[in-house]
Amino acid sequence: MSNGNSPEDERPFEDVSEEARPSIGRALQQARIAAGLTVDDISTATRVRIAIVHAIEADDFSPCGGDVYARGHLRTLARAVGLDPAELLAQYDAEHGGRPAPTPAAPLFEAERIRPERRGPNWTAAMVAAIVAVIGFVGFTVFKGDDGGSEAQVAEGSQPTAGTSASPSPTAKKPADPKPEPTDSAIAAVPADKVTVQVSATDGRSWISAKDHNGRLLFDGLLKQGESKTFQDNEKVNLVLGDAGAIQLYVNGKKIDDDFQPGAVERLTYTKGDPQAG
């Protein structure tokens, strides 16, 4: 016999144990409905795709793409429907093996590293550099050759005129070096109280040595053709001529006319009263 209670009153007491609590998807769905929101509303507010919202509410987390993304969607959806994200995440960890370990930073970005591209040798640049070097070498050689030619002409005594280019003649001969001759003014300037000896290499080169009356060396070396040396002393000048035939002497302003032979070595001494060979 009925005692007047409705069927709802005859339902057993609600089991609030952990086994009887709703699943994660069911809890999100009930909260969404209680908030008066549709799946489209949740998707628009959270930017979570509609298909993923439906899958999560059906406790299917495979479309999320992994535990990390599933946990992120749960946190977002829980906040949108007014649930505590921490409780849903704890329940998810308990049901799916705990919170995933953090991914090491190095392997995560290993695939994104930009690896340097190996390049072969740049043959074009090498060829251009070689061509520039050859052109520079040829130009330098031609320039040096031109300079050498002009120097040779000046050394040989040719006098280029303005506006014309001087070219050496293959049959031109080098003019003989002029023999040094003392000027009248130089002879007149010879002091009377000293002995003055001028040695000139007129016909070749010769080694000479000159000393004063104390034996002090005034000069010792090679006198080239065309060169002259002048020596003075209060009393006398001692000379040694290695090739007397190539030498012209002026003593106290006067020319010495001794017939020196080519290749002959002469030892001479001159004083203030000369010219006179000692």
C-alpha positions as CSV (number, residue, x, y, z in Angstrom):
1,M,0.0,0.0,0.0
2,S,1.2,3.4,-0.9
3,N,2.0,5.8,1.9
4,G,1.6,8.9,-0.4
5,N,5.2,9.3,-1.2
6,S,6.2,10.2,-4.8
7,P,8.5,7.9,-6.9
8,E,11.3,10.5,-6.4
9,D,10.9,10.0,-2.6
10,E,11.4,6.3,-3.1
11,R,14.8,6.7,-4.8
12,P,17.7,5.5,-2.8
13,F,19.9,8.0,-1.1
14,E,22.4,9.7,-3.6
15,D,25.8,8.2,-3.4
16,V,28.3,11.0,-3.1
17,S,31.3,8.7,-2.9
18,E,34.2,9.3,-5.3
19,E,33.0,6.4,-7.5
20,A,29.6,8.0,-8.0
21,R,30.8,11.5,-8.9
22,P,30.2,12.5,-12.5
23,S,32.9,12.1,-15.1
24,I,34.9,15.1,-16.3
25,G,32.9,15.4,-19.5
26,R,29.6,15.0,-17.7
27,A,30.5,17.7,-15.1
28,L,31.4,20.1,-17.9
29,Q,28.2,19.4,-19.8
30,Q,26.0,19.8,-16.7
31,A,27.7,23.1,-15.8
32,R,27.3,24.4,-19.3
33,I,23.6,23.6,-19.4
34,A,23.1,25.1,-15.9
35,A,24.8,28.3,-17.2
36,G,22.4,28.4,-20.1
37,L,25.2,28.1,-22.7
38,T,25.3,26.1,-25.9
39,V,28.3,24.3,-27.3
40,D,28.6,27.1,-29.9
41,D,28.6,29.7,-27.2
42,I,31.5,27.8,-25.4
43,S,33.4,27.4,-28.6
44,T,33.1,31.1,-29.4
45,A,34.1,32.2,-25.9
46,T,37.1,29.8,-25.5
47,R,38.2,29.4,-29.2
48,V,38.1,25.6,-28.6
49,R,36.7,23.9,-31.7
50,I,33.1,22.6,-31.5
51,A,34.2,19.0,-32.3
52,I,36.7,19.0,-29.4
53,V,34.1,20.4,-26.9
54,H,31.7,17.6,-27.9
55,A,34.4,15.0,-27.6
56,I,35.5,16.2,-24.1
57,E,31.9,16.3,-22.9
58,A,31.8,12.7,-24.0
59,D,35.0,11.9,-22.1
60,D,36.9,11.4,-25.3
61,F,40.2,13.3,-25.0
62,S,41.9,11.8,-28.1
63,P,41.1,14.8,-30.4
64,C,43.0,17.0,-28.0
65,G,46.3,15.7,-29.3
66,G,47.8,14.7,-26.0
67,D,47.7,15.2,-22.2
68,V,49.2,18.7,-22.3
69,Y,46.6,20.0,-24.7
70,A,43.8,18.1,-22.9
71,R,44.7,19.7,-19.6
72,G,44.8,23.1,-21.3
73,H,41.3,22.6,-22.8
74,L,39.9,21.4,-19.5
75,R,41.2,24.4,-17.7
76,T,39.7,26.8,-20.3
77,L,36.3,25.0,-20.4
78,A,36.1,24.8,-16.6
79,R,36.6,28.5,-16.3
80,A,34.0,29.2,-19.0
81,V,31.3,27.2,-17.2
82,G,32.1,28.3,-13.7
83,L,33.9,25.2,-12.4
84,D,37.1,24.9,-10.4
85,P,39.8,23.9,-12.9
86,A,42.0,22.4,-10.2
87,E,39.4,19.7,-9.3
88,L,38.9,18.7,-12.9
89,L,42.6,18.5,-13.5
90,A,43.2,16.4,-10.4
91,Q,40.4,14.0,-11.5
92,Y,42.0,13.9,-15.0
93,D,45.4,13.1,-13.6
94,A,44.0,10.3,-11.4
95,E,42.2,8.8,-14.4
96,H,45.0,9.1,-16.9
97,G,48.1,8.3,-15.1
98,G,49.1,11.5,-13.4
99,R,50.4,14.8,-14.5
100,P,52.8,14.4,-17.5
101,A,56.5,15.1,-16.9
102,P,57.8,18.3,-18.4
103,T,59.4,18.0,-21.8
104,P,63.1,18.7,-21.8
105,A,63.9,22.0,-23.5
106,A,66.7,20.8,-25.8
107,P,64.8,17.9,-27.5
108,L,61.7,20.1,-27.9
109,F,63.6,22.6,-30.0
110,E,66.1,20.2,-31.6
111,A,64.1,19.9,-34.8
112,E,63.8,23.7,-35.1
113,R,67.5,24.4,-35.0
114,I,68.7,26.0,-38.2
115,R,71.4,23.9,-39.5
116,P,74.1,25.6,-41.6
117,E,73.9,24.8,-45.3
118,R,77.1,23.4,-46.7
119,R,78.2,25.3,-49.7
120,G,80.7,24.3,-52.3
121,P,83.6,26.5,-53.3
122,N,82.6,29.7,-55.2
123,W,84.4,29.1,-58.5
124,T,83.0,32.2,-60.1
125,A,84.5,34.5,-57.4
126,A,87.8,32.7,-57.6
127,M,87.9,33.0,-61.4
128,V,87.2,36.8,-61.2
129,A,89.9,37.2,-58.6
130,A,92.4,35.4,-60.8
131,I,91.6,37.5,-63.8
132,V,91.9,40.7,-61.8
133,A,95.3,39.6,-60.5
134,V,96.6,38.8,-64.0
135,I,95.4,42.1,-65.4
136,G,97.0,44.0,-62.5
137,F,100.3,42.1,-62.9
138,V,100.4,42.8,-66.7
139,G,99.7,46.5,-66.1
140,F,102.3,46.8,-63.4
141,T,104.9,45.1,-65.7
142,V,104.1,47.4,-68.6
143,F,104.3,50.5,-66.3
144,K,107.6,49.4,-64.9
145,G,108.9,48.7,-68.4
146,D,108.0,52.2,-69.5
147,D,109.7,53.8,-66.5
148,G,112.9,51.7,-67.1
149,G,113.1,52.9,-70.7
150,S,112.8,56.5,-69.8
151,E,115.5,56.2,-67.1
152,A,117.9,54.5,-69.5
153,Q,117.5,57.4,-72.0
154,V,118.2,60.1,-69.5
155,A,121.2,58.1,-68.2
156,E,122.6,57.9,-71.7
157,G,122.4,61.6,-72.2
158,S,119.4,62.0,-74.5
159,Q,117.5,65.2,-74.0
160,P,113.7,64.7,-74.6
161,T,112.0,67.8,-75.8
162,A,108.6,69.1,-74.7
163,G,105.6,67.6,-76.6
164,T,107.7,64.8,-78.3
165,S,108.6,61.4,-77.1
166,A,112.2,60.4,-77.1
167,S,113.1,57.0,-78.5
168,P,116.5,55.4,-78.3
169,S,118.4,54.8,-81.5
170,P,119.8,51.3,-81.8
171,T,123.0,52.7,-83.5
172,A,123.6,55.5,-81.0
173,K,126.8,55.2,-79.1
174,K,127.4,56.5,-75.6
175,P,129.4,59.7,-75.7
176,A,132.8,59.6,-74.0
177,D,132.8,61.0,-70.6
178,P,134.4,64.5,-70.7
179,K,137.7,64.8,-69.0
180,P,137.6,66.9,-65.9
181,E,139.6,70.1,-66.4
182,P,140.2,72.6,-63.6
183,T,138.8,76.1,-64.2
184,D,141.0,79.2,-64.1
185,S,139.2,80.4,-61.0
186,A,139.9,77.1,-59.2
187,I,143.6,77.3,-60.1
188,A,143.7,81.0,-59.0
189,A,142.1,80.1,-55.7
190,V,144.8,77.7,-54.7
191,P,146.4,79.0,-51.4
192,A,150.1,79.8,-51.7
193,D,150.8,78.7,-48.1
194,K,149.5,75.1,-48.6
195,V,150.1,72.2,-50.9
196,T,147.0,71.4,-53.0
197,V,146.8,68.2,-55.1
198,Q,143.9,67.4,-57.4
199,V,143.6,63.8,-58.6
200,S,141.2,63.1,-61.6
201,A,140.4,59.7,-63.1
202,T,140.3,60.8,-66.8
203,D,141.2,57.5,-68.6
204,G,139.6,54.9,-66.4
205,R,139.3,54.1,-62.8
206,S,142.1,53.7,-60.3
207,W,142.6,53.0,-56.6
208,I,144.3,55.8,-54.8
209,S,145.6,56.5,-51.3
210,A,146.4,60.0,-49.9
211,K,148.1,61.0,-46.6
212,D,149.2,64.3,-45.0
213,H,152.7,65.1,-43.7
214,N,151.9,63.4,-40.4
215,G,150.9,60.2,-42.1
216,R,147.2,60.7,-41.4
217,L,145.0,59.0,-44.1
218,L,143.1,61.5,-46.1
219,F,141.5,59.1,-48.6
220,D,141.8,55.4,-49.5
221,G,139.5,54.0,-52.1
222,L,138.5,53.6,-55.7
223,L,138.3,56.6,-57.9
224,K,135.9,56.0,-60.8
225,Q,136.3,57.4,-64.3
226,G,135.3,61.1,-64.3
227,E,135.6,61.5,-60.6
228,S,138.1,63.9,-58.9
229,K,139.5,64.3,-55.4
230,T,141.4,67.3,-54.0
231,F,143.8,67.1,-51.0
232,Q,145.5,69.9,-49.0
233,D,148.1,70.0,-46.3
234,N,150.4,72.7,-44.8
235,E,153.6,70.9,-45.8
236,K,153.1,67.9,-48.2
237,V,150.7,65.3,-49.6
238,N,151.8,61.6,-50.1
239,L,150.0,59.7,-52.9
240,V,149.8,56.1,-54.0
241,L,148.2,55.5,-57.5
242,G,147.1,52.0,-58.3
243,D,146.8,52.7,-62.0
244,A,148.8,55.9,-62.7
245,G,148.1,55.8,-66.4
246,A,144.4,56.6,-65.7
247,I,145.1,59.6,-63.5
248,Q,145.6,63.3,-64.3
249,L,147.3,65.3,-61.6
250,Y,147.2,69.1,-60.8
251,V,149.6,70.2,-58.1
252,N,149.2,73.8,-56.7
253,G,147.0,74.6,-59.7
254,K,149.5,73.3,-62.3
255,K,149.1,70.2,-64.5
256,I,151.7,67.4,-64.0
257,D,152.8,66.1,-67.4
258,D,154.6,62.9,-66.2
259,D,154.2,60.0,-68.6
260,F,152.5,57.5,-66.3
261,Q,152.0,54.1,-67.8
262,P,148.6,52.2,-67.7
263,G,148.5,49.8,-64.8
264,A,151.7,51.2,-63.2
265,V,151.7,51.8,-59.5
266,E,153.2,55.2,-58.5
267,R,154.2,56.6,-55.1
268,L,154.4,60.4,-55.2
269,T,155.0,63.2,-52.8
270,Y,154.2,66.9,-53.4
271,T,155.1,70.0,-51.4
272,K,154.3,73.7,-51.5
273,G,157.1,74.3,-54.0
274,D,156.0,71.8,-56.6
275,P,155.0,70.8,-59.3
276,Q,157.8,68.4,-58.9
277,A,157.6,64.7,-58.5
278,G,159.0,63.5,-55.2
